[in-house]
């Protein structure tokens, strides 16, 4: 829900969300415009943010077919990518993958640098 809370240094603010969101919502500071964050509201714990080197891990995903959604704050939904050496298309960033018991390594996920120049 939209909110405009003044949070002092070292403080916190609590919000209650009633439903999941399709993409992360931006959290900003009107006083310090360089300060921003993202919040992703999900009904499950399966989400990840890539590390500085681009790697990510989603722990505990049950075996079977799952739908992953790829999104980036600059490019939005990722529609085209190479996953494990294979060119893939994804509608609204969504791609179904098969997860084996014990986990699955998708290999390298490569994106065209041009999508970040929008």
N, CA, C and O atoms as a Tinker XYZ file with bonds, in Angstrom:
   472  protein
     1  N      0.829000   -1.201000    0.000000    73     2
     2  CA     0.000000    0.000000    0.000000    64     1     3
     3  C      0.866000    1.255000    0.000000    63     2     4     5
     4  O      1.942000    1.250000    0.598000    81     3
     5  N      0.437000    2.307000   -0.640000    73     3     6
     6  CA     1.203000    3.549000   -0.606000    64     5     7
     7  C      1.379000    4.025000    0.835000    63     6     8     9
     8  O      0.481000    3.892000    1.667000    81     7
     9  N      2.540000    4.572000    1.099000    73     7    10
    10  CA     2.833000    5.040000    2.451000    64     9    11
    11  C      3.791000    6.211000    2.368000    63    10    12    13
    12  O      4.597000    6.293000    1.441000    81    11
    13  N      3.709000    7.113000    3.324000    73    11    14
    14  CA     4.638000    8.226000    3.407000    64    13    15
    15  C      4.985000    8.390000    4.879000    63    14    16    17
    16  O      4.351000    9.167000    5.594000    81    15
    17  N      5.989000    7.656000    5.322000    73    15    18
    18  CA     6.377000    7.647000    6.732000    64    17    19
    19  C      7.709000    8.350000    6.917000    63    18    20    21
    20  O      8.639000    8.137000    6.139000    81    19
    21  N      7.807000    9.174000    7.926000    73    19    22
    22  CA     9.076000    9.788000    8.290000    64    21    23
    23  C      9.738000    8.849000    9.291000    63    22    24    25
    24  O      9.232000    8.648000   10.395000    81    23
    25  N     10.873000    8.277000    8.898000    73    23    26
    26  CA    11.561000    7.298000    9.738000    64    25    27
    27  C     12.882000    7.909000   10.187000    63    26    28    29
    28  O     13.715000    8.246000    9.345000    81    27
    29  N     13.095000    8.060000   11.493000    73    27    30
    30  CA    14.349000    8.646000   11.974000    64    29    31
    31  C     15.531000    7.707000   11.741000    63    30    32    33
    32  O     15.347000    6.502000   11.562000    81    31
    33  N     16.733000    8.255000   11.742000    73    31    34
    34  CA    17.950000    7.451000   11.581000    64    33    35
    35  C     17.947000    6.319000   12.594000    63    34    36    37
    36  O     17.716000    6.540000   13.783000    81    35
    37  N     18.205000    5.111000   12.123000    73    35    38
    38  CA    18.221000    3.948000   13.002000    64    37    39
    39  C     16.845000    3.409000   13.321000    63    38    40    41
    40  O     16.723000    2.399000   14.014000    81    39
    41  N     15.800000    4.068000   12.826000    73    39    42
    42  CA    14.429000    3.648000   13.111000    64    41    43
    43  C     13.910000    2.661000   12.083000    63    42    44    45
    44  O     14.647000    2.217000   11.203000    81    43
    45  N     12.651000    2.326000   12.200000    73    43    46
    46  CA    12.027000    1.416000   11.247000    64    45    47
    47  C     10.553000    1.775000   11.101000    63    46    48    49
    48  O      9.992000    2.497000   11.925000    81    47
    49  N      9.950000    1.272000   10.067000    73    47    50
    50  CA     8.518000    1.452000    9.831000    64    49    51
    51  C      7.958000    0.100000    9.422000    63    50    52    53
    52  O      8.602000   -0.634000    8.673000    81    51
    53  N      6.782000   -0.234000    9.897000    73    51    54
    54  CA     6.154000   -1.515000    9.566000    64    53    55
    55  C      4.933000   -1.274000    8.687000    63    54    56    57
    56  O      4.115000   -0.397000    8.964000    81    55
    57  N      4.826000   -2.058000    7.635000    73    55    58
    58  CA     3.665000   -2.014000    6.750000    64    57    59
    59  C      3.119000   -3.425000    6.625000    63    58    60    61
    60  O      3.877000   -4.394000    6.685000    81    59
    61  N      1.817000   -3.547000    6.452000    73    59    62
    62  CA     1.202000   -4.855000    6.249000    64    61    63
    63  C      0.698000   -4.917000    4.811000    63    62    64    65
    64  O     -0.030000   -4.035000    4.356000    81    63
    65  N      1.094000   -5.968000    4.105000    73    63    66
    66  CA     0.690000   -6.156000    2.719000    64    65    67
    67  C     -0.358000   -7.260000    2.659000    63    66    68    69
    68  O     -0.187000   -8.316000    3.268000    81    67
    69  N     -1.440000   -7.019000    1.926000    73    67    70
    70  CA    -2.531000   -7.991000    1.877000    64    69    71
    71  C     -2.450000   -8.937000    0.687000    63    70    72    73
    72  O     -3.155000   -9.945000    0.654000    81    71
    73  N     -1.609000   -8.630000   -0.285000    73    71    74
    74  CA    -1.477000   -9.514000   -1.440000    64    73    75
    75  C     -0.082000   -9.389000   -2.028000    63    74    76    77
    76  O      0.633000   -8.421000   -1.769000    81    75
    77  N      0.296000  -10.389000   -2.828000    73    75    78
    78  CA     1.621000  -10.357000   -3.437000    64    77    79
    79  C      1.653000   -9.342000   -4.570000    63    78    80    81
    80  O      0.610000   -8.929000   -5.078000    81    79
    81  N      2.840000   -8.951000   -4.954000    73    79    82
    82  CA     3.040000   -8.010000   -6.046000    64    81    83
    83  C      3.785000   -8.720000   -7.174000    63    82    84    85
    84  O      4.615000   -9.594000   -6.921000    81    83
    85  N      3.488000   -8.348000   -8.409000    73    83    86
    86  CA     4.123000   -8.980000   -9.561000    64    85    87
    87  C      5.600000   -8.611000   -9.678000    63    86    88    89
    88  O      6.415000   -9.430000  -10.102000    81    87
    89  N      5.941000   -7.395000   -9.307000    73    87    90
    90  CA     7.333000   -6.943000   -9.389000    64    89    91
    91  C      7.685000   -6.215000   -8.095000    63    90    92    93
    92  O      6.798000   -5.826000   -7.336000    81    91
    93  N      8.974000   -6.030000   -7.846000    73    91    94
    94  CA     9.363000   -5.292000   -6.643000    64    93    95
    95  C      8.834000   -3.855000   -6.662000    63    94    96    97
    96  O      8.730000   -3.230000   -7.717000    81    95
    97  N      8.510000   -3.356000   -5.493000    73    95    98
    98  CA     8.056000   -1.971000   -5.337000    64    97    99
    99  C      9.217000   -1.137000   -4.805000    63    98   100   101
   100  O      9.949000   -1.574000   -3.917000    81    99
   101  N      9.376000    0.040000   -5.344000    73    99   102
   102  CA    10.479000    0.903000   -4.930000    64   101   103
   103  C     10.139000    1.632000   -3.633000    63   102   104   105
   104  O      9.018000    2.104000   -3.439000    81   103
   105  N     11.125000    1.711000   -2.762000    73   103   106
   106  CA    11.029000    2.463000   -1.511000    64   105   107
   107  C     12.035000    3.603000   -1.631000    63   106   108   109
   108  O     13.217000    3.363000   -1.878000    81   107
   109  N     11.576000    4.839000   -1.458000    73   107   110
   110  CA    12.467000    5.985000   -1.616000    64   109   111
   111  C     12.380000    6.912000   -0.415000    63   110   112   113
   112  O     11.513000    6.771000    0.447000    81   111
   113  N     13.299000    7.856000   -0.385000    73   111   114
   114  CA    13.319000    8.866000    0.662000    64   113   115
   115  C     13.159000   10.233000    0.000000    63   114   116   117
   116  O     13.970000   10.611000   -0.845000    81   115
   117  N     12.125000   10.968000    0.376000    73   115   118
   118  CA    11.890000   12.294000   -0.199000    64   117   119
   119  C     12.943000   13.308000    0.237000    63   118   120   121
   120  O     13.181000   14.296000   -0.458000    81   119
   121  N     13.566000   13.068000    1.373000    73   119   122
   122  CA    14.567000   13.994000    1.895000    64   121   123
   123  C     15.948000   13.700000    1.312000    63   122   124   125
   124  O     16.713000   14.620000    1.026000    81   123
   125  N     16.262000   12.426000    1.139000    73   123   126
   126  CA    17.559000   11.989000    0.611000    64   125   127
   127  C     17.314000   11.179000   -0.663000    63   126   128   129
   128  O     17.199000    9.955000   -0.592000    81   127
   129  N     17.231000   11.829000   -1.822000    73   127   130
   130  CA    16.839000   11.132000   -3.049000    64   129   131
   131  C     17.797000   10.026000   -3.501000    63   130   132   133
   132  O     17.413000    9.188000   -4.317000    81   131
   133  N     19.017000   10.004000   -2.998000    73   131   134
   134  CA    19.957000    8.944000   -3.363000    64   133   135
   135  C     19.666000    7.651000   -2.601000    63   134   136   137
   136  O     20.211000    6.597000   -2.932000    81   135
   137  N     18.823000    7.729000   -1.598000    73   135   138
   138  CA    18.485000    6.546000   -0.802000    64   137   139
   139  C     17.263000    5.859000   -1.410000    63   138   140   141
   140  O     16.199000    6.464000   -1.536000    81   139
   141  N     17.428000    4.590000   -1.785000    73   139   142
   142  CA    16.284000    3.837000   -2.279000    64   141   143
   143  C     16.507000    2.354000   -2.029000    63   142   144   145
   144  O     17.631000    1.893000   -1.833000    81   143
   145  N     15.420000    1.638000   -2.041000    73   143   146
   146  CA    15.457000    0.193000   -1.834000    64   145   147
   147  C     14.295000   -0.405000   -2.614000    63   146   148   149
   148  O     13.492000    0.313000   -3.209000    81   147
   149  N     14.220000   -1.717000   -2.602000    73   147   150
   150  CA    13.135000   -2.431000   -3.263000    64   149   151
   151  C     12.563000   -3.442000   -2.285000    63   150   152   153
   152  O     13.297000   -4.031000   -1.492000    81   151
   153  N     11.246000   -3.642000   -2.341000    73   151   154
   154  CA    10.602000   -4.662000   -1.513000    64   153   155
   155  C      9.786000   -5.554000   -2.452000    63   154   156   157
   156  O      9.076000   -5.069000   -3.333000    81   155
   157  N      9.905000   -6.859000   -2.243000    73   155   158
   158  CA     9.172000   -7.831000   -3.053000    64   157   159
   159  C      8.223000   -8.586000   -2.139000    63   158   160   161
   160  O      8.655000   -9.267000   -1.209000    81   159
   161  N      6.942000   -8.466000   -2.403000    73   159   162
   162  CA     5.923000   -9.113000   -1.577000    64   161   163
   163  C      5.543000  -10.435000   -2.240000    63   162   164   165
   164  O      4.975000  -10.453000   -3.333000    81   163
   165  N      5.861000  -11.535000   -1.571000    73   163   166
   166  CA     5.635000  -12.880000   -2.107000    64   165   167
   167  C      4.938000  -13.745000   -1.067000    63   166   168   169
   168  O      5.093000  -13.511000    0.132000    81   167
   169  N      4.163000  -14.751000   -1.510000    73   167   170
   170  CA     3.516000  -15.655000   -0.559000    64   169   171
   171  C      4.419000  -16.822000   -0.157000    63   170   172   173
   172  O      3.985000  -17.734000    0.547000    81   171
   173  N      5.679000  -16.789000   -0.607000    73   171   174
   174  CA     6.626000  -17.859000   -0.288000    64   173   175
   175  C      8.021000  -17.256000   -0.134000    63   174   176   177
   176  O      8.222000  -16.088000   -0.467000    81   175
   177  N      8.987000  -18.028000    0.364000    73   175   178
   178  CA    10.328000  -17.481000    0.599000    64   177   179
   179  C     11.273000  -17.587000   -0.594000    63   178   180   181
   180  O     12.472000  -17.357000   -0.440000    81   179
   181  N     10.773000  -17.926000   -1.766000    73   179   182
   182  CA    11.643000  -18.209000   -2.905000    64   181   183
   183  C     11.898000  -16.968000   -3.751000    63   182   184   185
   184  O     11.141000  -16.666000   -4.672000    81   183
   185  N     12.958000  -16.265000   -3.433000    73   183   186
   186  CA    13.364000  -15.072000   -4.175000    64   185   187
   187  C     14.856000  -14.873000   -3.947000    63   186   188   189
   188  O     15.419000  -15.393000   -2.984000    81   187
   189  N     15.488000  -14.123000   -4.833000    73   187   190
   190  CA    16.920000  -13.859000   -4.678000    64   189   191
   191  C     17.273000  -12.519000   -5.298000    63   190   192   193
   192  O     16.606000  -12.039000   -6.214000    81   191
   193  N     18.326000  -11.936000   -4.783000    73   191   194
   194  CA    18.944000  -10.743000   -5.354000    64   193   195
   195  C     20.345000  -11.170000   -5.745000    63   194   196   197
   196  O     21.044000  -11.807000   -4.956000    81   195
   197  N     20.760000  -10.829000   -6.949000    73   195   198
   198  CA    22.093000  -11.244000   -7.382000    64   197   199
   199  C     23.166000  -10.512000   -6.582000    63   198   200   201
   200  O     22.990000   -9.368000   -6.164000    81   199
   201  N     24.273000  -11.203000   -6.385000    73   199   202
   202  CA    25.423000  -10.621000   -5.683000    64   201   203
   203  C     26.183000   -9.711000   -6.643000    63   202   204   205
   204  O     25.830000   -9.616000   -7.818000    81   203
   205  N     27.209000   -9.054000   -6.157000    73   203   206
   206  CA    28.004000   -8.136000   -6.981000    64   205   207
   207  C     28.601000   -8.839000   -8.198000    63   206   208   209
   208  O     28.783000   -8.217000   -9.244000    81   207
   209  N     28.906000  -10.134000   -8.070000    73   207   210
   210  CA    29.488000  -10.874000   -9.198000    64   209   211
   211  C     28.417000  -11.471000  -10.119000    63   210   212   213
   212  O     28.744000  -12.169000  -11.078000    81   211
   213  N     27.143000  -11.197000   -9.829000    73   211   214
   214  CA    26.050000  -11.663000  -10.677000    64   213   215
   215  C     25.453000  -13.000000  -10.289000    63   214   216   217
   216  O     24.440000  -13.406000  -10.860000    81   215
   217  N     26.048000  -13.694000   -9.339000    73   215   218
   218  CA    25.512000  -14.996000   -8.943000    64   217   219
   219  C     24.319000  -14.827000   -8.010000    63   218   220   221
   220  O     24.182000  -13.811000   -7.328000    81   219
   221  N     23.465000  -15.839000   -7.996000    73   219   222
   222  CA    22.352000  -15.848000   -7.051000    64   221   223
   223  C     22.026000  -17.285000   -6.691000    63   222   224   225
   224  O     22.380000  -18.216000   -7.415000    81   223
   225  N     21.349000  -17.455000   -5.570000    73   223   226
   226  CA    20.938000  -18.778000   -5.123000    64   225   227
   227  C     19.567000  -18.657000   -4.464000    63   226   228   229
   228  O     19.327000  -17.760000   -3.656000    81   227
   229  N     18.680000  -19.571000   -4.824000    73   227   230
   230  CA    17.368000  -19.646000   -4.184000    64   229   231
   231  C     17.329000  -20.995000   -3.479000    63   230   232   233
   232  O     17.204000  -22.037000   -4.122000    81   231
   233  N     17.436000  -20.971000   -2.170000    73   231   234
   234  CA    17.533000  -22.209000   -1.393000    64   233   235
   235  C     16.164000  -22.823000   -1.117000    63   234   236   237
   236  O     15.161000  -22.121000   -0.983000    81   235
   237  N     16.151000  -24.159000   -1.037000    73   235   238
   238  CA    14.968000  -24.888000   -0.595000    64   237   239
   239  C     13.835000  -25.008000   -1.590000    63   238   240   241
   240  O     12.720000  -25.356000   -1.202000    81   239
   241  N     14.081000  -24.733000   -2.859000    73   239   242
   242  CA    13.016000  -24.850000   -3.859000    64   241   243
   243  C     12.666000  -26.331000   -4.022000    63   242   244   245
   244  O     13.556000  -27.145000   -4.268000    81   243
   245  N     11.390000  -26.692000   -3.891000    73   243   246
   246  CA    11.005000  -28.098000   -4.041000    64   245   247
   247  C     11.286000  -28.606000   -5.458000    63   246   248   249
   248  O     11.215000  -27.845000   -6.423000    81   247
   249  N     11.604000  -29.889000   -5.574000    73   247   250
   250  CA    11.855000  -30.496000   -6.881000    64   249   251
   251  C     10.583000  -30.440000   -7.725000    63   250   252   253
   252  O      9.470000  -30.497000   -7.202000    81   251
   253  N     10.770000  -30.329000   -9.032000    73   251   254
   254  CA     9.640000  -30.283000   -9.964000    64   253   255
   255  C      9.749000  -29.072000  -10.867000    63   254   256   257
   256  O     10.747000  -28.352000  -10.843000    81   255
   257  N      8.716000  -28.853000  -11.665000    73   255   258
   258  CA     8.721000  -27.701000  -12.562000    64   257   259
   259  C      8.300000  -26.454000  -11.786000    63   258   260   261
   260  O      7.280000  -26.453000  -11.096000    81   259
   261  N      9.089000  -25.408000  -11.908000    73   259   262
   262  CA     8.783000  -24.138000  -11.253000    64   261   263
   263  C      8.878000  -23.022000  -12.289000    63   262   264   265
   264  O      9.529000  -23.167000  -13.324000    81   263
   265  N      8.224000  -21.922000  -11.992000    73   263   266
   266  CA     8.305000  -20.764000  -12.872000    64   265   267
   267  C      9.127000  -19.693000  -12.179000    63   266   268   269
   268  O      8.776000  -19.227000  -11.095000    81   267
   269  N     10.220000  -19.312000  -12.812000    73   267   270
   270  CA    11.062000  -18.230000  -12.301000    64   269   271
   271  C     10.689000  -16.956000  -13.041000    63   270   272   273
   272  O     10.275000  -16.993000  -14.200000    81   271
   273  N     10.841000  -15.830000  -12.358000    73   271   274
   274  CA    10.615000  -14.548000  -13.019000    64   273   275
   275  C     11.883000  -13.726000  -12.870000    63   274   276   277
   276  O     12.388000  -13.521000  -11.766000    81   275
   277  N     12.384000  -13.261000  -14.005000    73   275   278
   278  CA    13.609000  -12.468000  -14.039000    64   277   279
   279  C     13.243000  -11.007000  -14.250000    63   278   280   281
   280  O     12.494000  -10.675000  -15.169000    81   279
   281  N     13.778000  -10.126000  -13.387000    73   279   282
   282  CA    13.454000   -8.707000  -13.415000    64   281   283
   283  C     14.694000   -7.932000  -12.978000    63   282   284   285
   284  O     15.464000   -8.401000  -12.140000    81   283
   285  N     14.881000   -6.753000  -13.547000    73   283   286
   286  CA    16.003000   -5.887000  -13.183000    64   285   287
   287  C     15.485000   -4.460000  -13.058000    63   286   288   289
   288  O     14.647000   -4.032000  -13.852000    81   287
   289  N     15.982000   -3.716000  -12.061000    73   287   290
   290  CA    15.448000   -2.373000  -11.820000    64   289   291
   291  C     15.626000   -1.432000  -13.000000    63   290   292   293
   292  O     14.823000   -0.513000  -13.162000    81   291
   293  N     16.625000   -1.617000  -13.816000    73   291   294
   294  CA    16.841000   -0.739000  -14.974000    64   293   295
   295  C     16.098000   -1.248000  -16.210000    63   294   296   297
   296  O     15.499000   -0.458000  -16.940000    81   295
   297  N     16.132000   -2.557000  -16.448000    73   295   298
   298  CA    15.560000   -3.135000  -17.669000    64   297   299
   299  C     14.116000   -3.598000  -17.514000    63   298   300   301
   300  O     13.425000   -3.803000  -18.512000    81   299
   301  N     13.650000   -3.767000  -16.281000    73   299   302
   302  CA    12.299000   -4.295000  -16.066000    64   301   303
   303  C     12.276000   -5.804000  -16.264000    63   302   304   305
   304  O     13.246000   -6.495000  -15.954000    81   303
   305  N     11.153000   -6.311000  -16.788000    73   303   306
   306  CA    11.061000   -7.752000  -17.068000    64   305   307
   307  C     12.117000   -8.118000  -18.107000    63   306   308   309
   308  O     12.306000   -7.391000  -19.082000    81   307
   309  N     12.794000   -9.224000  -17.908000    73   307   310
   310  CA    13.806000   -9.673000  -18.859000    64   309   311
   311  C     13.143000  -10.616000  -19.852000    63   310   312   313
   312  O     12.722000  -11.713000  -19.484000    81   311
   313  N     13.048000  -10.192000  -21.114000    73   311   314
   314  CA    12.323000  -10.947000  -22.135000    64   313   315
   315  C     13.207000  -11.916000  -22.907000    63   314   316   317
   316  O     12.728000  -12.946000  -23.382000    81   315
   317  N     14.478000  -11.602000  -23.036000    73   315   318
   318  CA    15.402000  -12.464000  -23.775000    64   317   319
   319  C     16.681000  -12.619000  -22.981000    63   318   320   321
   320  O     17.207000  -11.653000  -22.427000    81   319
   321  N     17.174000  -13.842000  -22.933000    73   319   322
   322  CA    18.409000  -14.132000  -22.215000    64   321   323
   323  C     18.967000  -15.445000  -22.723000    63   322   324   325
   324  O     18.278000  -16.201000  -23.408000    81   323
   325  N     20.200000  -15.709000  -22.389000    73   323   326
   326  CA    20.804000  -17.001000  -22.677000    64   325   327
   327  C     20.987000  -17.694000  -21.339000    63   326   328   329
   328  O     21.639000  -17.164000  -20.439000    81   327
   329  N     20.404000  -18.892000  -21.210000    73   327   330
   330  CA    20.495000  -19.654000  -19.965000    64   329   331
   331  C     21.240000  -20.944000  -20.257000    63   330   332   333
   332  O     20.779000  -21.769000  -21.045000    81   331
   333  N     22.392000  -21.118000  -19.623000    73   331   334
   334  CA    23.184000  -22.327000  -19.843000    64   333   335
   335  C     23.572000  -22.528000  -21.292000    63   334   336   337
   336  O     23.648000  -23.665000  -21.760000    81   335
   337  N     23.820000  -21.435000  -22.018000    73   335   338
   338  CA    24.240000  -21.508000  -23.409000    64   337   339
   339  C     23.103000  -21.578000  -24.417000    63   338   340   341
   340  O     23.359000  -21.628000  -25.620000    81   339
   341  N     21.850000  -21.583000  -23.959000    73   339   342
   342  CA    20.695000  -21.691000  -24.854000    64   341   343
   343  C     19.892000  -20.391000  -24.830000    63   342   344   345
   344  O     19.515000  -19.905000  -23.764000    81   343
   345  N     19.634000  -19.832000  -26.021000    73   343   346
   346  CA    18.835000  -18.607000  -26.119000    64   345   347
   347  C     17.412000  -18.900000  -25.669000    63   346   348   349
   348  O     16.809000  -19.884000  -26.097000    81   347
   349  N     16.879000  -18.046000  -24.806000    73   347   350
   350  CA    15.540000  -18.236000  -24.240000    64   349   351
   351  C     14.742000  -16.945000  -24.352000    63   350   352   353
   352  O     15.299000  -15.849000  -24.285000    81   351
   353  N     13.440000  -17.084000  -24.520000    73   351   354
   354  CA    12.518000  -15.949000  -24.477000    64   353   355
   355  C     11.630000  -16.142000  -23.262000    63   354   356   357
   356  O     11.302000  -17.272000  -22.898000    81   355
   357  N     11.245000  -15.050000  -22.641000    73   355   358
   358  CA    10.435000  -15.127000  -21.430000    64   357   359
   359  C      9.359000  -14.047000  -21.473000    63   358   360   361
   360  O      9.672000  -12.864000  -21.609000    81   359
   361  N      8.112000  -14.442000  -21.359000    73   359   362
   362  CA     7.007000  -13.490000  -21.318000    64   361   363
   363  C      6.932000  -12.881000  -19.920000    63   362   364   365
   364  O      6.794000  -13.602000  -18.932000    81   363
   365  N      7.022000  -11.567000  -19.840000    73   363   366
   366  CA     7.061000  -10.854000  -18.553000    64   365   367
   367  C      8.134000  -11.429000  -17.635000    63   366   368   369
   368  O      7.953000  -11.498000  -16.420000    81   367
   369  N      9.253000  -11.841000  -18.229000    73   367   370
   370  CA    10.375000  -12.359000  -17.452000    64   369   371
   371  C     10.179000  -13.750000  -16.902000    63   370   372   373
   372  O     11.036000  -14.239000  -16.165000    81   371
   373  N      9.072000  -14.412000  -17.235000    73   371   374
   374  CA     8.752000  -15.722000  -16.653000    64   373   375
   375  C      9.297000  -16.858000  -17.518000    63   374   376   377
   376  O      9.124000  -16.879000  -18.736000    81   375
   377  N      9.959000  -17.797000  -16.850000    73   375   378
   378  CA    10.546000  -18.951000  -17.533000    64   377   379
   379  C     10.369000  -20.180000  -16.661000    63   378   380   381
   380  O     10.740000  -20.171000  -15.487000    81   379
   381  N      9.800000  -21.245000  -17.231000    73   379   382
   382  CA     9.635000  -22.493000  -16.487000    64   381   383
   383  C     10.927000  -23.293000  -16.559000    63   382   384   385
   384  O     11.530000  -23.433000  -17.623000    81   383
   385  N     11.336000  -23.810000  -15.421000    73   383   386
   386  CA    12.530000  -24.653000  -15.346000    64   385   387
   387  C     12.217000  -25.865000  -14.478000    63   386   388   389
   388  O     11.346000  -25.826000  -13.609000    81   387
   389  N     12.944000  -26.928000  -14.735000    73   387   390
   390  CA    12.787000  -28.147000  -13.951000    64   389   391
   391  C     13.856000  -28.159000  -12.868000    63   390   392   393
   392  O     15.046000  -28.034000  -13.158000    81   391
   393  N     13.429000  -28.309000  -11.624000    73   391   394
   394  CA    14.355000  -28.332000  -10.488000    64   393   395
   395  C     14.486000  -29.771000  -10.005000    63   394   396   397
   396  O     13.492000  -30.416000   -9.672000    81   395
   397  N     15.713000  -30.265000   -9.970000    73   395   398
   398  CA    15.979000  -31.621000   -9.494000    64   397   399
   399  C     16.062000  -31.629000   -7.971000    63   398   400   401
   400  O     16.327000  -30.601000   -7.349000    81   399
   401  N     15.833000  -32.797000   -7.380000    73   399   402
   402  CA    16.007000  -32.937000   -5.930000    64   401   403
   403  C     17.444000  -32.569000   -5.598000    63   402   404   405
   404  O     18.369000  -33.037000   -6.261000    81   403
   405  N     17.640000  -31.753000   -4.602000    73   403   406
   406  CA    18.984000  -31.325000   -4.233000    64   405   407
   407  C     19.435000  -30.058000   -4.930000    63   406   408   409
   408  O     20.484000  -29.509000   -4.593000    81   407
   409  N     18.654000  -29.575000   -5.906000    73   407   410
   410  CA    18.983000  -28.308000   -6.545000    64   409   411
   411  C     19.358000  -28.441000   -8.000000    63   410   412   413
   412  O     19.659000  -29.533000   -8.481000    81   411
   413  N     19.339000  -27.329000   -8.693000    73   411   414
   414  CA    19.655000  -27.267000  -10.114000    64   413   415
   415  C     20.503000  -26.041000  -10.376000    63   414   416   417
   416  O     20.189000  -24.948000   -9.905000    81   415
   417  N     21.580000  -26.219000  -11.128000    73   415   418
   418  CA    22.425000  -25.103000  -11.543000    64   417   419
   419  C     21.985000  -24.707000  -12.945000    63   418   420   421
   420  O     22.096000  -25.506000  -13.875000    81   419
   421  N     21.497000  -23.505000  -13.106000    73   419   422
   422  CA    21.044000  -23.037000  -14.411000    64   421   423
   423  C     22.201000  -22.707000  -15.340000    63   422   424   425
   424  O     21.988000  -22.477000  -16.530000    81   423
   425  N     23.414000  -22.680000  -14.820000    73   423   426
   426  CA    24.551000  -22.258000  -15.623000    64   425   427
   427  C     24.577000  -20.744000  -15.716000    63   426   428   429
   428  O     23.910000  -20.055000  -14.945000    81   427
   429  N     25.342000  -20.236000  -16.652000    73   427   430
   430  CA    25.418000  -18.785000  -16.831000    64   429   431
   431  C     24.127000  -18.261000  -17.452000    63   430   432   433
   432  O     23.587000  -18.856000  -18.385000    81   431
   433  N     23.648000  -17.155000  -16.929000    73   431   434
   434  CA    22.518000  -16.441000  -17.517000    64   433   435
   435  C     23.101000  -15.156000  -18.080000    63   434   436   437
   436  O     23.591000  -14.308000  -17.333000    81   435
   437  N     23.048000  -15.014000  -19.399000    73   435   438
   438  CA    23.691000  -13.891000  -20.076000    64   437   439
   439  C     22.619000  -12.981000  -20.669000    63   438   440   441
   440  O     21.675000  -13.443000  -21.310000    81   439
   441  N     22.785000  -11.682000  -20.442000    73   439   442
   442  CA    21.855000  -10.670000  -20.941000    64   441   443
   443  C     22.579000   -9.743000  -21.901000    63   442   444   445
   444  O     23.777000   -9.503000  -21.750000    81   443
   445  N     21.866000   -9.225000  -22.878000    73   443   446
   446  CA    22.424000   -8.257000  -23.809000    64   445   447
   447  C     22.575000   -6.923000  -23.081000    63   446   448   449
   448  O     21.608000   -6.426000  -22.504000    81   447
   449  N     23.752000   -6.345000  -23.099000    73   447   450
   450  CA    24.011000   -5.086000  -22.392000    64   449   451
   451  C     23.114000   -3.947000  -22.877000    63   450   452   453
   452  O     22.887000   -2.990000  -22.137000    81   451
   453  N     22.603000   -4.034000  -24.099000    73   451   454
   454  CA    21.764000   -2.965000  -24.654000    64   453   455
   455  C     20.480000   -2.757000  -23.852000    63   454   456   457
   456  O     19.935000   -1.654000  -23.856000    81   455
   457  N     19.984000   -3.785000  -23.167000    73   455   458
   458  CA    18.731000   -3.622000  -22.417000    64   457   459
   459  C     18.889000   -2.692000  -21.221000    63   458   460   461
   460  O     17.896000   -2.217000  -20.670000    81   459
   461  N     20.120000   -2.430000  -20.820000    73   459   462
   462  CA    20.369000   -1.561000  -19.671000    64   461   463
   463  C     20.615000   -0.113000  -20.084000    63   462   464   465
   464  O     20.890000    0.730000  -19.230000    81   463
   465  N     20.521000    0.187000  -21.371000    73   463   466
   466  CA    20.780000    1.539000  -21.869000    64   465   467
   467  C     19.501000    2.293000  -22.175000    63   466   468   469
   468  O     19.533000    3.316000  -22.860000    81   467
   469  N     18.374000    1.802000  -21.677000    73   467   470
   470  CA    17.077000    2.446000  -21.944000    64   469   471
   471  C     16.988000    3.787000  -21.260000    63   470   472
   472  O     15.970000    4.471000  -21.373000    81   471
